[in-house]
Amino acid sequence: MAVAINARAAARAQIGGVERLAREMAVRLPRLRPERYRVIRPPAMLAHRAGHLWEQAVLPLAGAGCELIYSPANLAPLASRRNVVVIHDAAPVRHPEAYAPAYRAYHRRLLGLLARRARLLLTVSEFSRQELIDVLGADPGRVRVVPEGVDERFSPRAPALVPGAHGLRGPYVLVVGTASRRKNLAVLHRAAAALAERGAELVLAGSERAYLRSEEVPLRRLGYVPEEDLPSLYAGALALVLPSLYEGFGLPCLEAMACGVPVVAAASGALPETVGDAGILVDARDAAAFADAVLAAAFEEGTRRPLIAAGLRRAAGFSWTRTARQTDAAIGELLGGRLH
């Protein structure tokens, strides 16, 4: 096997965008080219913080017969000279206030060293590519953009949620993501109040993670929603809103679009790149503008219909199959000596 796949993030029980890419690539790359890829997965107990030592010391030994080690979740064995790393963004450097001190220090040190030492860096947007160059000191010639994808399960035809599932008993506008200061959820206080006047609720689906610093937010937390429920959760929403100050990609926007749900997002980070003209983009600090945009996307048919149609077209251009093929092509160039 030419390439070992670091499946530490893929082994996690609760997943976000980083883990989703890791899971998809751990399945799709070997399916695409079984002779090239070998998945190396730690025990589940080492999928999180306890697995740092496994990643740094055990993984390189387990992949000793491989020419490259592909790590899809930001971190990789620092001492290895065989790394192909997906660094999704530079959030721990750009927004240190959103992370616990130990996490912040570890990631800020490793991300910079990996960005400069890896044989190939992949990232998920042109925005993040520039961040890796400007913030982490990566060589522009060794950074390739491979966007994330949308699973076929995300569709307007997703089965309806069982009434009362996750405590949802009426119309709702959805936020999907981990609870973090970087997500800028406090800016939605006006939107939450305006929705309540219309008999609708603003809800957050996402896990709590010990290394993230969160804040009081004006919405109800559903907690982590299992993977099998996500398409239905999206499809049942009046709209999706993502007010993040900083995103390397913004996968929930595309997943919502694929389910036929209008999207309102902050005009910051990679969100304008991901959303394009298929959603409403709002100044990340403007609470009144978010409230107006959310109400329009949720209730005004003249706004909803064009957004839904544009979103379906936009999401159709992103697939995990394409992500796997572009990842494999970049790795193939490296193996073939066409990247230096």
Secondary structure, 3 states (H helix, E strand, C coil): CCEEEECCHHHCCCCCHHHHHHHHHHHHHHHHCCCCEEEECCCHHHCCHHHHHHHHHHHHHHCCCCCEEEECCCCCCCCCCCEEEECCCCHHHHCHHHECHHHHHHHHHHHHHHHHHCCEEEECCHHHHHHHHHCCCCCHHHEEECCCCCCCCCCCCCCCCCCCHHHCCCCEEEEECCCCHHHCHHHHHHHHHHHHHCCCEEEEECCCCCCECCCCCCCEEEECCCHHHHHHHHHCCCEEEECCCCCCCCHHHHHHHHCCCCEEEECCCCHHHHHCCCCEEECCCCHHHHHHHHHHHHHCHHHHHHHHHHHHHHHHCCCHHHHHHHHHHHHHHHHCCCCC
